[in-house]
Amino acid sequence: MTDTPENPNTPDPDRAPRPTSTSASSPSAPAPDPRTAAEITDAACDTFRDNLEAMATGSYLRPDDLELWEPPYPPSVVADADAAVRDLVSAGRTAVEQGTGTITLDLCDAVATAVARLRGISDAHGGAVLEEEEVADVTAVLAALSDETGADGEVVLTHAETLLDEE
């Protein structure tokens, strides 16, 4: 045994090395999404529609459960709600194409129109179209669309939340 001080840079063979990097190759870091911003927005729209369709048809239920199940709204409602959300996306994209310079304001206007349409559809069916899960899906669409268009997502989402929370 030597009486020399330990070198702090010398690895201790009794201790496992510690990772020092949090690079993208780290198992805890999510991989970057290879899709375009428009593809992410479209996928969020598809999720909204698919979830509404599952609720309208009961496709998420087991066959035995379908016997006693009653749909909260007819399948035709899905197309109407989907159209409201797709029109919102189209309005956001059109604002970018026209280069108005007021993307956030334009998107907030489109949100107000879409939420009014969705609320009308939902109210006609006992509020079943805008339950917590569907509101989360609409919020995901708005977050993706804000990213895609360069709108201020915090402003857009706060505006949408205010409109969606109104009774």
C-alpha positions as CSV (number, residue, x, y, z in Angstrom):
1,M,0.0,0.0,0.0
2,T,1.3,3.5,-0.9
3,D,0.8,6.7,1.1
4,T,0.2,8.8,-2.0
5,P,-3.1,10.7,-2.1
6,E,-5.8,9.2,-4.3
7,N,-6.1,10.7,-7.8
8,P,-9.7,11.8,-8.2
9,N,-9.4,11.1,-11.9
10,T,-8.5,7.5,-11.4
11,P,-11.6,5.2,-11.7
12,D,-12.4,3.2,-8.7
13,P,-12.7,-0.4,-9.9
14,D,-15.3,-1.2,-7.1
15,R,-17.8,1.4,-8.4
16,A,-19.7,1.3,-11.7
17,P,-19.1,4.2,-14.0
18,R,-21.8,6.8,-14.0
19,P,-23.3,8.1,-17.2
20,T,-22.4,11.7,-17.7
21,S,-24.3,12.5,-20.8
22,T,-28.0,13.0,-21.4
23,S,-27.7,12.8,-25.2
24,A,-30.5,11.7,-27.5
25,S,-29.0,8.2,-27.4
26,S,-29.8,7.9,-23.7
27,P,-32.6,5.5,-23.0
28,S,-34.5,8.1,-20.9
29,A,-34.5,10.7,-23.7
30,P,-37.3,10.4,-26.2
31,A,-36.4,9.9,-29.8
32,P,-37.2,12.9,-32.0
33,D,-40.4,12.7,-33.9
34,P,-39.6,12.1,-37.6
35,R,-43.0,13.4,-38.7
36,T,-43.5,16.9,-40.1
37,A,-45.5,19.4,-38.0
38,A,-48.4,19.0,-40.4
39,E,-48.3,15.2,-40.0
40,I,-48.4,15.6,-36.2
41,T,-51.4,17.9,-36.4
42,D,-53.2,15.5,-38.8
43,A,-52.4,12.6,-36.5
44,A,-53.9,14.5,-33.6
45,C,-57.1,15.1,-35.7
46,D,-57.2,11.4,-36.6
47,T,-57.0,10.5,-32.9
48,F,-59.9,12.9,-32.1
49,R,-62.0,11.3,-34.8
50,D,-61.0,7.7,-33.9
51,N,-61.9,8.3,-30.2
52,L,-65.3,9.8,-31.1
53,E,-66.0,6.9,-33.5
54,A,-65.1,4.4,-30.8
55,M,-67.5,6.0,-28.4
56,A,-70.3,6.2,-31.1
57,T,-69.9,2.6,-32.1
58,G,-68.8,0.9,-28.9
59,S,-65.8,-0.6,-30.7
60,Y,-63.8,-0.5,-27.5
61,L,-66.2,-2.8,-25.8
62,R,-66.3,-6.6,-25.6
63,P,-69.1,-8.2,-27.6
64,D,-70.9,-9.2,-24.3
65,D,-70.9,-5.6,-23.1
66,L,-72.4,-4.3,-26.3
67,E,-75.7,-6.1,-25.5
68,L,-76.4,-3.7,-22.7
69,W,-74.6,-0.7,-24.1
70,E,-76.3,2.4,-25.5
71,P,-74.3,4.8,-27.7
72,P,-74.0,8.4,-26.3
73,Y,-74.5,9.7,-29.8
74,P,-75.1,8.4,-33.3
75,P,-72.1,7.7,-35.6
76,S,-73.2,10.6,-37.8
77,V,-72.1,13.0,-35.1
78,V,-68.5,11.9,-35.6
79,A,-68.3,13.4,-39.1
80,D,-69.8,16.8,-37.9
81,A,-67.3,17.1,-35.0
82,D,-64.4,16.0,-37.2
83,A,-65.4,18.6,-39.7
84,A,-65.3,21.3,-37.0
85,V,-61.8,20.3,-36.0
86,R,-60.5,19.9,-39.6
87,D,-62.0,23.3,-40.5
88,L,-60.1,24.8,-37.5
89,V,-56.8,23.2,-38.8
90,S,-57.5,24.5,-42.3
91,A,-58.1,28.0,-41.0
92,G,-54.8,28.0,-39.1
93,R,-53.0,26.8,-42.2
94,T,-54.7,29.4,-44.4
95,A,-53.7,32.2,-42.0
96,V,-50.0,31.1,-42.5
97,E,-50.3,30.9,-46.2
98,Q,-51.9,34.4,-46.4
99,G,-49.1,35.8,-44.2
100,T,-51.3,38.0,-42.2
101,G,-48.7,38.4,-39.4
102,T,-51.4,37.8,-36.8
103,I,-51.3,34.0,-36.7
104,T,-52.1,33.7,-33.0
105,L,-55.0,36.0,-33.3
106,D,-56.3,34.3,-36.4
107,L,-56.0,30.9,-34.7
108,C,-57.8,32.2,-31.6
109,D,-60.7,33.3,-33.9
110,A,-60.8,29.9,-35.5
111,V,-60.7,28.2,-32.1
112,A,-63.8,30.3,-31.0
113,T,-65.7,29.2,-34.1
114,A,-64.7,25.5,-33.8
115,V,-65.5,25.4,-30.0
116,A,-68.9,27.0,-30.7
117,R,-69.6,24.3,-33.3
118,L,-68.3,21.5,-31.1
119,R,-70.3,22.8,-28.1
120,G,-73.5,22.9,-30.3
121,I,-72.9,19.3,-31.4
122,S,-72.1,18.2,-27.9
123,D,-75.1,20.0,-26.3
124,A,-77.4,18.3,-28.8
125,H,-76.2,15.0,-27.4
126,G,-76.2,15.6,-23.7
127,G,-72.6,16.9,-23.6
128,A,-71.2,13.6,-24.6
129,V,-69.1,14.9,-27.5
130,L,-67.0,17.2,-25.3
131,E,-66.2,15.1,-22.3
132,E,-62.8,15.2,-20.6
133,E,-61.1,12.8,-23.1
134,E,-62.4,14.6,-26.1
135,V,-61.4,18.0,-24.7
136,A,-57.9,16.5,-24.2
137,D,-57.9,15.4,-27.9
138,V,-58.9,18.9,-29.1
139,T,-56.2,20.4,-26.9
140,A,-53.7,18.1,-28.5
141,V,-54.8,19.2,-31.9
142,L,-54.4,22.9,-30.9
143,A,-51.0,22.3,-29.4
144,A,-49.8,20.6,-32.6
145,L,-51.4,23.3,-34.8
146,S,-49.8,26.1,-32.8
147,D,-46.4,24.4,-33.2
148,E,-47.1,23.9,-36.9
149,T,-48.2,27.5,-37.6
150,G,-45.9,29.3,-35.2
151,A,-48.8,30.7,-33.1
152,D,-48.2,31.3,-29.4
153,G,-49.4,28.0,-28.1
154,E,-49.8,29.2,-24.6
155,V,-52.2,32.0,-25.7
156,V,-54.2,29.6,-28.0
157,L,-54.5,26.9,-25.4
158,T,-55.5,29.3,-22.7
159,H,-58.1,30.8,-25.0
160,A,-59.4,27.4,-25.9
161,E,-59.5,26.3,-22.2
162,T,-61.5,29.4,-21.3
163,L,-64.0,28.7,-24.1
164,L,-64.3,25.0,-23.3
165,D,-64.8,25.6,-19.6
166,E,-67.8,27.9,-20.2
167,E,-71.1,26.4,-19.3
